[in-house]
Amino acid sequence: MDITLTGSGCRPGAPRPGHWLFGADGEHTFAWLPAVPQGRVEATYRVGGDGGAVTGVGYHDHNWGNASMLDLMHHWYWARARPARIR
């Protein structure tokens, strides 16, 4: 598989880097960076003798912290939305 994700720029109100502190003294950290809030994906793939190429919209972020996200947050809901038409 070969994938290229090209950022298409940030729109107003796009997600920004940030962090949350958890615990009585803020001893636990969860942080994120939306490296590519929206981009164009071009991919080629091969499985066995079959292969193909696809294009679409992609997103890439990176999370880190000093405790498991599952221990810090419960009932987490995350979603991305975009207009139905790609320009």
ZIKAVEN-V186852 format. One record per residue. N is the residue number from 1. RES is the residue in three letters. OMEGA is omega in whole degrees, 0 to 359 (none if undefined). D_FIRST is the distance of its C-alpha to the first C-alpha in Angstrom with 2 decimals. Layout:
BEGIN
<<N | RES | OMEGA | D_FIRST> <N | RES | OMEGA | D_FIRST>>
END
This chain:
BEGIN
<<1 | MET | 176 | 0.00> <2 | ASP | 185 | 3.79> <3 | ILE | 173 | 6.47> <4 | THR | 177 | 10.15> <5 | LEU | 182 | 12.98> <6 | THR | 180 | 16.36> <7 | GLY | 181 | 19.46> <8 | SER | 178 | 22.11> <9 | GLY | 179 | 25.04> <10 | CYS | 174 | 27.05> <11 | ARG | 176 | 29.45> <12 | PRO | 180 | 32.83> <13 | GLY | 179 | 32.73> <14 | ALA | 179 | 29.05> <15 | PRO | 181 | 28.39> <16 | ARG | 176 | 29.52> <17 | PRO | 178 | 29.19> <18 | GLY | 176 | 31.68> <19 | HIS | 175 | 32.88> <20 | TRP | 176 | 35.10> <21 | LEU | 181 | 37.65> <22 | PHE | 179 | 38.62> <23 | GLY | 183 | 41.63> <24 | ALA | 181 | 45.31> <25 | ASP | 181 | 44.95> <26 | GLY | 185 | 41.40> <27 | GLU | 178 | 40.26> <28 | HIS | 183 | 36.78> <29 | THR | 168 | 34.21> <30 | PHE | 183 | 31.12> <31 | ALA | 181 | 29.46> <32 | TRP | 175 | 26.58> <33 | LEU | 175 | 25.04> <34 | PRO | 187 | 23.25> <35 | ALA | 176 | 21.24> <36 | VAL | 182 | 19.90> <37 | PRO | 174 | 22.20> <38 | GLN | 181 | 20.73> <39 | GLY | 178 | 18.15> <40 | ARG | 180 | 16.21> <41 | VAL | 170 | 12.50> <42 | GLU | 184 | 10.65> <43 | ALA | 169 | 7.07> <44 | THR | 183 | 5.75> <45 | TYR | 176 | 4.26> <46 | ARG | 175 | 6.36> <47 | VAL | 186 | 8.67> <48 | GLY | 178 | 11.68> <49 | GLY | 182 | 12.98> <50 | ASP | 178 | 11.81> <51 | GLY | 179 | 9.21> <52 | GLY | 179 | 9.70> <53 | ALA | 179 | 9.59> <54 | VAL | 173 | 10.98> <55 | THR | 178 | 13.07> <56 | GLY | 181 | 15.12> <57 | VAL | 181 | 16.77> <58 | GLY | 181 | 15.53> <59 | TYR | 176 | 17.46> <60 | HIS | 172 | 17.17> <61 | ASP | 180 | 20.08> <62 | HIS | 179 | 21.19> <63 | ASN | 175 | 24.04> <64 | TRP | 178 | 26.31> <65 | GLY | 181 | 29.81> <66 | ASN | 175 | 32.25> <67 | ALA | 179 | 32.25> <68 | SER | 177 | 29.88> <69 | MET | 180 | 29.27> <70 | LEU | 177 | 30.27> <71 | ASP | 185 | 33.61> <72 | LEU | 187 | 34.29> <73 | MET | 178 | 33.44> <74 | HIS | 180 | 34.29> <75 | HIS | 180 | 33.42> <76 | TRP | 175 | 30.73> <77 | TYR | 182 | 29.46> <78 | TRP | 180 | 26.72> <79 | ALA | 175 | 25.64> <80 | ARG | 178 | 24.42> <81 | ALA | 178 | 26.00> <82 | ARG | 175 | 25.70> <83 | PRO | 183 | 27.49> <84 | ALA | 184 | 26.35> <85 | ARG | 177 | 26.05> <86 | ILE | 180 | 23.43> <87 | ARG | none | 25.22>>
END
